[in-house]
Amino acid sequence: MAITDFRHLDHPPSGNRFFAYCLFPETVVSIRIRYEDRKRQTVVVNIGHSIFNPHCNVHVGRLLAGFEGGGHRGAASARFDVKKANDYLPEIISRLVRNQD
């Protein structure tokens, strides 16, 4: 798993979302965490399966549906109040580490 947490940056970089898979070919899923805006009141989480290493067993759309988000099997996102981040993020990451749906 590759986790990029951009919450410490005022302007999160944009770029190729597949770059992490090129750098770390063993990665099966990536998580991108950032604030939605400068007020830092909303956290945005984007999750995607690797297109090179198809061994992620988690339907990330269903996973994030439980955290105010949604999406598809291979890509999903969620937006939630910053106050929920300390509860939501560890649980999301834990389920992805277990790699079970």
C-alpha distances in whole Angstrom, upper triangle without the diagonal:
4,7,10,13,16,18,20,21,24,23,20,20,19,18,17,14,13,13,9,9,13,12,9,10,8,5,6,5,6,8,11,13,17,21,23,26,27,29,25,26,23,20,18,14,13,10,10,9,9,13,13,11,12,11,9,12,12,15,13,17,18,15,16,20,20,19,22,20,19,19,18,16,14,14,15,16,18,20,22,24,23,25,22,19,19,19,17,14,14,14,12,9,11,11,8,7,11,10,13,15
4,7,10,13,16,17,18,21,20,16,16,16,15,14,11,11,10,7,8,11,10,8,10,10,6,8,7,5,6,8,11,14,18,20,23,25,26,23,24,22,18,16,13,12,10,10,10,10,14,14,13,14,14,12,15,15,17,15,18,20,17,17,21,21,20,22,20,20,19,19,18,15,14,15,15,17,19,21,23,22,24,22,18,19,20,17,14,14,16,13,10,13,14,11,11,14,13,17,18
4,6,10,12,14,15,18,17,14,14,15,15,15,12,13,12,9,11,14,13,11,14,13,10,11,9,6,5,6,8,11,15,17,20,21,23,19,21,18,15,13,10,10,9,11,12,13,16,17,16,17,17,15,17,16,17,15,17,19,16,16,20,20,18,20,18,19,19,19,18,16,15,15,14,15,17,18,20,18,20,18,15,16,17,15,11,12,14,12,9,12,14,11,11,15,15,18,19
4,6,9,11,11,14,14,10,11,12,12,13,11,12,11,9,12,15,13,13,16,16,13,14,11,8,6,5,6,9,12,15,17,18,20,17,19,17,13,12,10,10,10,12,14,15,18,19,18,20,20,18,20,19,20,17,19,21,19,17,21,21,19,20,19,19,19,20,20,18,16,15,14,15,16,17,19,17,20,18,15,16,18,16,12,14,16,14,12,15,17,14,15,19,18,21,22
4,6,8,9,12,12,9,11,13,14,16,14,16,15,13,16,18,17,16,19,19,16,17,14,11,8,6,5,6,10,13,15,15,17,14,16,14,11,10,9,11,12,14,17,18,21,22,22,23,23,20,23,21,21,18,20,22,19,17,21,21,18,19,18,20,20,22,22,20,17,16,14,14,14,15,16,14,16,16,12,13,16,14,11,13,16,14,12,16,18,16,16,20,20,23,23
4,5,5,8,8,6,8,11,13,15,14,16,16,14,18,20,18,19,22,22,19,20,17,13,11,8,6,5,8,11,12,12,14,12,14,13,10,10,10,12,14,16,19,20,23,24,24,25,26,23,26,23,24,20,22,24,21,19,22,23,19,20,19,21,21,23,24,22,19,18,15,15,15,16,16,14,17,17,14,15,18,16,14,16,19,17,16,19,21,19,20,24,24,26,26
4,5,8,9,8,11,14,16,18,17,20,19,18,21,23,22,22,25,25,22,23,19,16,13,10,7,5,6,9,10,10,12,8,11,10,8,9,11,13,16,19,22,23,26,27,27,28,28,25,27,25,25,21,22,24,22,19,22,22,18,19,19,21,22,25,25,23,20,19,16,15,13,14,13,11,14,14,11,13,16,15,13,15,18,17,16,19,21,20,21,25,25,27,27
4,7,9,9,12,15,17,20,19,22,20,19,23,24,22,23,26,26,23,25,22,18,15,13,10,8,9,12,12,11,13,10,13,14,12,13,14,16,19,21,24,25,28,29,29,30,30,28,30,28,28,25,26,28,25,23,26,25,22,23,22,25,26,28,29,27,24,22,19,19,17,17,16,13,16,17,14,15,19,18,16,18,21,20,19,22,24,23,23,27,27,30,30
4,5,6,9,12,15,18,18,21,19,19,22,23,22,23,26,27,24,25,22,19,16,13,11,8,9,12,11,10,12,11,14,14,13,13,15,16,19,21,24,25,27,29,29,31,31,29,31,29,29,25,26,29,26,24,27,27,23,24,23,25,26,28,29,27,24,22,19,19,18,18,18,15,18,20,17,18,21,20,18,20,23,22,21,24,26,25,25,29,29,32,32
4,6,10,13,16,19,19,22,21,21,25,26,25,26,29,30,27,28,25,21,19,15,13,9,9,10,9,7,10,9,13,14,13,14,16,18,21,23,26,27,29,31,32,33,34,31,33,31,31,27,28,30,28,25,27,28,24,24,23,26,26,29,30,28,25,23,20,20,18,18,18,15,19,20,18,20,23,22,20,23,25,24,23,27,29,27,28,32,32,34,34
4,6,9,12,16,16,20,19,19,23,23,23,24,27,28,25,26,23,20,17,14,12,9,9,10,9,9,12,12,15,15,14,14,15,16,19,21,24,25,27,28,30,31,32,30,32,30,29,26,26,29,27,24,27,28,24,24,23,24,25,27,29,26,23,22,19,19,17,19,19,17,21,22,19,22,24,23,21,24,26,24,24,27,28,27,28,31,31,33,33
4,7,10,13,13,16,15,15,19,20,19,21,23,25,22,23,20,16,14,10,9,7,9,10,10,11,14,12,15,14,12,12,13,13,16,18,21,21,23,25,26,27,28,26,28,26,26,22,23,26,24,21,24,25,22,22,20,22,22,24,25,23,19,19,16,17,16,18,18,17,20,21,18,20,23,21,18,21,23,21,20,24,25,23,25,28,27,30,30
4,6,10,11,14,13,13,17,17,17,19,21,23,20,22,19,16,14,11,12,10,12,13,13,14,18,16,19,18,16,14,14,14,16,17,20,20,21,23,24,26,27,25,28,26,26,23,24,27,25,23,26,27,24,24,22,23,22,24,25,22,19,19,17,19,18,21,22,20,24,24,21,23,25,23,21,23,25,23,22,25,26,24,25,29,28,30,30
4,7,8,12,11,13,16,16,17,19,21,23,20,21,18,15,14,11,12,11,13,13,14,16,19,18,20,18,16,14,14,13,15,15,18,18,19,21,23,24,26,24,27,25,25,21,22,26,24,22,25,27,24,23,21,21,20,22,23,20,17,17,16,18,18,21,22,21,25,25,22,25,26,24,21,24,26,23,22,26,26,23,25,28,27,29,29
4,6,9,8,11,13,13,14,16,18,20,18,19,17,14,14,12,14,14,17,17,18,20,23,21,24,21,19,16,16,14,15,14,17,16,16,18,20,22,24,23,26,24,24,21,22,26,25,23,26,28,25,25,22,22,21,21,22,19,16,17,17,19,20,23,25,24,28,27,24,27,28,25,23,25,27,23,22,26,26,23,25,28,26,29,29
4,5,6,9,10,10,12,14,15,18,15,16,15,12,13,12,15,16,19,19,21,23,26,24,26,23,21,18,16,13,14,12,14,13,13,14,17,18,21,20,23,22,22,20,21,24,23,22,25,27,25,25,22,22,19,19,20,16,15,16,17,20,21,24,27,26,29,28,25,27,29,26,23,25,26,23,22,25,25,22,23,26,24,27,27
4,6,7,9,10,12,13,14,16,13,13,11,9,10,9,13,14,17,17,20,22,25,22,24,21,18,15,13,10,10,9,10,10,11,13,14,16,18,16,20,19,18,16,17,21,20,18,21,24,22,22,19,18,16,16,17,13,11,13,13,17,18,21,24,24,27,25,22,25,26,22,20,22,23,19,18,22,21,18,20,23,20,23,23
4,6,5,7,9,10,10,13,11,11,10,9,11,12,15,17,21,21,24,26,28,26,27,24,21,18,16,13,11,9,9,7,8,9,11,13,15,15,18,18,18,17,18,22,21,20,23,25,24,25,21,20,18,17,17,13,12,15,16,19,21,24,27,27,30,28,25,27,27,24,21,23,24,20,19,22,21,18,19,22,19,22,23
4,5,5,6,9,10,13,11,13,12,10,12,12,16,17,21,22,24,26,28,26,28,25,22,19,17,15,14,12,12,10,11,11,13,16,18,17,21,21,21,19,21,25,23,23,26,27,26,27,24,23,21,21,20,16,15,18,18,21,23,26,28,27,30,29,25,27,28,25,22,24,25,22,20,23,23,19,20,23,21,24,25
4,5,5,6,8,10,8,10,9,7,10,11,14,16,20,21,24,25,28,25,27,24,21,18,16,13,12,11,11,9,11,11,12,14,15,15,19,18,20,18,20,23,21,21,24,26,24,25,23,22,20,20,19,15,15,17,17,20,22,24,27,25,28,26,23,24,25,23,20,21,22,19,17,20,20,16,17,20,18,21,23
4,5,5,5,8,6,8,8,8,12,13,17,19,23,24,27,29,31,28,30,27,23,21,18,15,13,11,9,6,8,7,8,11,13,13,17,17,18,17,20,22,21,21,25,26,25,26,24,22,20,19,18,14,14,17,18,21,24,26,29,28,31,28,25,26,27,24,21,22,23,20,17,20,20,16,16,19,17,20,21
4,6,6,9,9,11,12,12,15,16,19,22,25,26,29,30,33,30,32,30,26,23,21,18,16,14,13,10,10,8,10,14,15,16,20,21,22,21,23,26,25,25,28,30,29,30,27,26,24,22,21,17,18,20,22,25,27,29,32,31,33,32,28,30,30,28,25,25,26,23,21,23,23,20,20,22,20,24,25
4,6,9,9,12,13,12,15,15,19,21,24,26,28,30,32,29,31,29,26,23,21,19,17,15,15,12,13,11,12,16,17,17,21,22,23,22,25,27,26,25,29,30,29,30,28,27,25,24,23,19,19,22,23,25,27,29,31,30,32,31,27,28,29,27,24,24,26,23,20,23,23,19,19,22,21,24,26
4,6,6,9,11,10,13,15,18,21,25,27,29,31,33,30,31,29,25,23,20,18,16,14,13,10,12,10,10,14,14,15,18,19,21,20,23,25,23,24,27,28,27,29,27,26,24,23,21,18,18,21,22,24,27,29,31,29,31,30,26,27,28,25,22,22,23,21,18,20,20,17,16,19,17,21,23
4,5,8,10,11,15,17,20,23,27,29,31,33,35,32,34,31,27,25,22,19,16,14,12,9,10,7,7,11,11,13,17,18,20,20,23,25,23,24,27,29,28,30,27,26,24,22,20,17,18,21,22,25,28,30,33,31,34,31,28,29,29,27,24,24,24,22,19,21,21,17,16,19,17,20,22
4,6,9,11,15,17,20,24,27,29,32,34,36,32,34,31,27,25,21,19,16,14,12,9,11,9,7,10,9,11,14,16,19,18,22,23,22,23,26,27,27,29,26,25,24,22,19,17,18,20,22,25,28,29,32,31,33,30,27,27,27,25,22,21,22,20,17,18,18,14,13,15,14,17,19
4,6,7,11,14,17,20,24,25,28,30,32,29,30,27,23,21,17,15,12,11,9,7,10,9,7,9,9,9,13,14,16,15,19,20,18,19,23,24,23,25,23,22,20,19,17,14,15,17,19,21,24,26,28,27,29,27,23,24,24,22,19,18,19,16,14,15,15,11,11,14,12,15,17
4,7,11,14,17,20,24,25,29,31,32,29,30,27,23,20,17,14,11,9,6,5,8,8,5,6,6,5,9,10,12,12,15,17,16,17,20,21,21,23,21,19,17,16,13,10,12,14,17,19,22,25,27,27,29,26,23,24,24,21,18,18,18,15,13,14,13,10,10,12,9,12,14
4,7,10,13,17,20,22,25,27,29,25,26,23,19,16,13,10,7,6,4,5,9,10,9,9,9,6,10,9,11,9,13,15,13,14,17,18,18,20,17,16,15,13,12,9,9,11,13,16,19,21,24,23,25,22,20,21,21,17,15,15,15,12,10,13,12,8,9,12,9,12,13
4,7,10,13,17,18,22,24,25,22,23,20,16,14,10,8,6,5,7,7,11,12,11,12,12,10,13,12,13,11,14,16,14,14,17,18,17,19,16,16,15,14,13,10,10,11,12,14,17,19,21,21,23,21,17,19,19,16,13,14,15,12,10,13,13,9,11,14,12,15,16
4,6,10,13,15,18,21,22,18,19,16,13,10,7,6,5,7,9,11,14,16,15,15,15,13,15,13,14,10,13,15,13,12,15,16,14,16,14,14,14,15,14,12,10,10,9,11,13,15,18,17,19,17,14,16,16,13,10,12,13,10,8,12,12,10,11,15,14,16,16
4,7,10,12,15,17,19,16,17,14,10,8,6,5,6,9,12,13,16,18,18,18,19,16,19,16,17,13,15,17,15,13,17,18,15,16,14,15,15,16,17,14,11,11,9,11,12,14,16,15,18,16,13,15,17,14,11,14,15,12,11,15,15,13,15,18,17,20,20
4,7,10,12,14,15,12,13,11,7,6,5,7,9,12,15,17,20,22,21,22,22,19,21,18,18,15,16,18,16,13,16,17,14,15,13,15,16,18,19,17,14,12,10,10,10,11,13,11,14,13,10,13,14,12,9,12,14,12,11,15,16,14,16,19,19,21,21
4,6,9,11,12,9,11,9,6,5,7,9,12,15,18,20,22,24,25,25,25,23,24,22,21,18,18,21,18,15,18,19,15,16,15,17,18,20,21,20,16,14,11,11,10,11,12,10,14,14,11,14,16,14,12,15,17,15,15,18,20,18,20,23,23,25,25
4,6,7,8,5,7,6,5,6,9,11,15,18,21,23,26,28,28,28,29,26,27,24,24,20,20,22,20,17,19,19,16,15,15,18,19,22,24,22,19,16,13,11,9,10,10,8,12,13,11,14,16,14,13,17,18,17,17,21,22,21,23,26,26,27,27
4,7,8,7,8,5,6,6,10,12,15,18,22,24,26,29,29,29,30,27,28,25,24,20,19,22,20,17,18,19,16,14,14,16,18,21,23,22,18,16,12,11,8,9,10,10,14,14,13,16,18,16,15,19,20,18,20,23,23,23,25,28,27,29,27
4,5,6,8,7,9,10,13,15,19,22,25,27,29,32,32,32,33,30,32,29,28,24,23,25,24,20,22,23,19,18,17,20,21,25,27,26,22,19,16,14,11,12,12,11,15,16,15,18,21,19,18,22,23,22,23,26,27,26,28,31,31,32,31
4,5,8,9,11,13,16,18,22,25,28,30,32,34,35,35,36,33,34,31,31,27,27,29,27,23,25,26,22,21,21,24,25,28,30,29,25,23,19,18,15,15,14,12,16,18,16,19,22,21,20,23,25,24,25,28,29,28,30,33,33,35,34
4,5,8,10,13,16,19,23,26,30,31,34,36,36,37,37,34,35,32,31,27,27,28,27,23,25,25,21,20,20,24,25,29,31,30,26,23,20,18,14,13,11,10,13,16,15,18,20,20,19,23,24,24,25,28,29,29,30,33,33,35,34
4,6,7,10,13,16,20,23,27,29,31,33,33,34,34,30,32,29,28,24,24,26,24,20,22,22,18,17,18,21,23,26,28,27,24,21,17,15,12,11,9,7,10,13,12,14,17,16,16,19,21,20,21,24,25,25,27,30,30,31,31
4,7,10,13,17,20,23,27,29,32,34,34,34,34,30,31,28,27,24,23,24,22,19,20,20,16,15,16,20,22,26,28,27,23,20,17,14,10,8,6,5,8,10,10,13,15,15,15,18,20,19,21,24,25,25,27,29,30,31,30
4,7,10,13,17,20,24,26,28,31,31,31,31,27,28,25,24,20,19,21,19,15,17,17,13,12,13,16,18,22,24,23,20,17,13,10,6,5,5,5,9,9,9,13,14,13,13,17,18,16,18,21,22,22,24,26,27,27,26
4,7,10,13,17,20,23,25,28,27,27,27,24,25,21,21,17,17,19,16,13,15,15,11,11,11,14,17,20,21,20,17,14,10,8,6,5,6,6,9,9,7,11,12,10,10,14,15,13,15,18,19,18,21,23,23,24,23
4,7,10,13,17,19,22,25,24,24,24,21,22,19,18,14,14,16,15,11,13,14,11,10,9,12,13,16,18,17,14,11,7,6,5,7,9,9,13,11,10,13,14,11,10,14,15,13,14,17,18,17,19,22,21,23,22
4,7,10,14,16,19,21,21,21,21,17,19,16,15,11,12,14,12,9,12,13,10,10,9,11,12,14,15,14,11,8,5,5,7,9,11,11,14,12,10,13,13,10,9,12,13,10,11,14,14,13,16,18,18,19,18
4,7,10,13,15,18,18,18,18,15,17,14,13,10,10,13,12,9,12,14,12,12,10,10,10,12,13,11,8,6,4,7,9,12,15,15,18,16,14,16,17,13,11,14,15,11,12,15,15,13,16,18,17,18,17
4,7,10,13,15,15,14,14,11,13,11,10,7,9,12,10,9,12,14,12,14,11,10,9,10,10,8,6,5,6,9,12,14,18,18,20,18,15,17,17,14,12,14,14,10,10,13,12,10,13,15,13,15,14
4,7,9,12,12,11,12,10,12,10,10,7,10,13,12,11,14,16,16,17,13,12,10,9,9,6,4,7,9,12,15,18,21,21,24,21,19,21,21,17,15,17,17,13,13,15,14,11,14,16,13,15,15
4,6,9,8,7,8,7,9,9,9,8,11,13,13,13,16,18,18,19,16,14,12,10,8,5,6,9,12,15,19,21,25,25,27,24,22,23,23,19,17,19,18,14,14,16,14,11,13,15,11,13,13
4,5,5,6,8,8,11,12,13,12,15,17,16,17,20,22,22,23,20,18,15,14,12,8,10,13,15,19,22,24,27,27,30,27,24,26,26,22,20,21,21,17,16,18,17,13,14,16,13,16,16
4,6,6,10,10,13,14,14,14,16,19,19,20,22,24,24,25,22,19,17,14,12,9,11,14,17,21,24,27,30,30,33,30,28,29,29,26,23,24,24,20,19,22,20,16,18,19,16,18,19
4,6,9,11,14,16,17,17,19,22,21,22,25,27,27,28,25,23,20,18,16,12,14,18,20,24,27,30,33,32,35,32,29,31,31,28,25,26,25,22,21,22,21,17,18,20,17,19,20
4,6,8,11,13,15,16,18,20,20,21,24,25,25,27,24,22,20,17,15,12,14,18,20,23,27,29,32,32,34,31,28,29,29,26,23,24,23,20,18,20,18,15,15,16,13,16,17
4,6,8,11,12,13,16,18,17,19,22,23,24,26,23,20,18,15,12,10,13,16,19,22,26,28,31,31,33,30,28,29,28,25,23,23,22,19,18,19,17,14,15,15,12,14,15
4,6,9,12,13,16,17,16,19,21,22,23,25,23,20,18,16,12,11,14,17,20,22,26,28,31,31,32,29,27,27,26,24,22,21,20,18,16,16,14,12,12,12,9,11,12
4,6,8,9,13,14,13,15,17,18,19,21,19,17,15,13,10,9,11,13,16,19,22,24,27,27,29,25,23,24,23,20,18,18,17,14,13,13,11,8,10,10,6,8,9
4,7,9,12,12,11,14,16,17,18,21,19,16,15,13,9,10,12,14,17,19,23,24,28,28,29,25,24,24,23,20,19,18,16,14,14,13,10,9,10,9,6,6,6
4,6,9,8,7,10,12,13,15,17,15,13,12,11,7,8,10,11,14,15,19,21,24,24,25,22,20,21,20,16,16,16,13,11,11,11,8,7,10,9,6,6,5
4,6,6,6,9,10,12,13,15,13,10,9,7,4,7,8,9,12,14,18,20,23,24,25,22,21,22,20,17,17,17,15,12,13,14,11,10,13,13,10,9,6
4,5,5,6,8,10,11,12,10,8,7,7,5,6,6,6,8,10,14,16,20,21,22,19,17,19,18,14,14,15,13,9,11,13,10,9,12,13,10,11,9
4,5,5,6,9,10,11,8,5,4,4,5,7,7,5,8,9,13,15,19,21,22,19,18,20,19,15,15,17,15,12,14,16,13,12,16,16,14,13,11
4,6,5,7,9,10,9,6,7,8,7,10,10,9,10,11,14,16,19,21,22,19,18,20,18,14,15,17,14,11,14,15,12,12,16,15,13,12,9
4,5,6,7,10,8,7,9,10,9,11,10,9,10,10,13,14,18,19,19,16,15,17,14,11,12,13,10,8,10,11,8,9,13,13,11,10,8
4,5,5,7,5,5,8,10,10,11,10,7,7,6,9,11,14,16,17,14,13,15,13,10,11,13,11,8,11,13,11,11,15,15,14,14,12
4,5,6,5,4,8,10,11,13,12,9,9,8,11,12,15,17,18,15,15,17,15,12,14,16,13,11,14,16,13,14,18,18,17,16,13
4,6,7,8,11,13,14,16,15,12,11,9,11,11,14,16,16,13,13,15,12,9,12,13,10,9,13,14,12,14,17,17,16,15,13
4,6,8,12,14,15,16,14,11,9,7,8,8,11,12,13,9,10,12,10,7,9,12,10,8,12,13,12,14,17,17,17,17,15
4,7,11,14,16,17,15,11,9,6,6,7,10,13,13,11,12,15,13,10,12,15,13,12,15,17,16,17,20,21,20,20,18
4,7,11,13,14,11,7,6,4,6,8,12,14,16,13,13,16,15,11,13,16,14,12,15,17,15,16,19,20,19,19,16
4,7,10,11,9,5,6,6,10,12,16,18,19,17,16,19,18,14,15,17,15,13,16,18,15,15,19,19,18,17,14
4,7,8,6,4,6,9,12,15,19,21,23,20,19,22,21,17,17,20,18,14,17,19,16,15,19,20,17,17,15
4,6,5,6,9,12,16,18,22,24,26,23,22,24,23,19,19,21,19,16,17,19,16,15,19,19,16,16,13
4,6,8,11,14,18,20,24,25,27,24,23,25,23,19,19,20,18,15,16,18,14,13,16,16,13,13,10
4,7,11,14,18,20,24,25,27,24,22,24,23,20,18,20,18,15,15,17,15,12,15,16,13,14,12
4,7,11,14,17,21,22,24,21,20,22,21,18,17,19,18,14,15,17,15,13,16,18,15,16,14
4,7,11,14,17,19,21,18,17,20,19,15,14,17,16,12,14,16,14,13,16,18,16,16,14
4,7,10,14,15,18,15,14,17,16,13,12,16,15,11,13,16,15,14,17,19,18,18,17
4,7,10,12,14,12,11,14,14,10,11,14,13,11,13,16,15,15,18,20,19,19,17
4,7,9,12,10,10,14,14,11,11,15,15,13,15,18,18,18,21,23,22,23,21
4,6,8,7,8,11,11,9,10,14,14,13,15,18,18,19,21,23,23,23,22
4,5,6,7,10,11,10,12,15,15,15,17,20,20,21,24,25,26,26,25
4,5,5,8,10,10,11,14,15,15,16,19,20,21,23,25,26,26,26
4,6,7,8,9,11,13,14,15,17,19,20,22,23,25,26,27,26
4,6,5,6,8,11,11,12,14,16,17,18,20,22,23,23,22
4,5,5,6,8,10,10,12,14,15,16,18,20,21,22,21
4,6,6,7,9,11,11,13,15,16,17,19,21,22,22
4,6,6,7,9,11,11,13,15,16,17,19,20,19
4,6,5,6,9,10,11,13,14,16,17,17,17
4,5,5,6,8,10,11,12,14,15,17,17
4,6,5,6,9,10,10,12,14,15,16
4,5,5,6,9,10,11,13,13,13
4,5,5,6,9,10,11,12,12
4,5,5,6,9,10,12,13
4,5,5,6,9,10,12
4,5,5,6,7,8
4,5,5,7,9
4,5,8,11
4,5,9
4,7
4
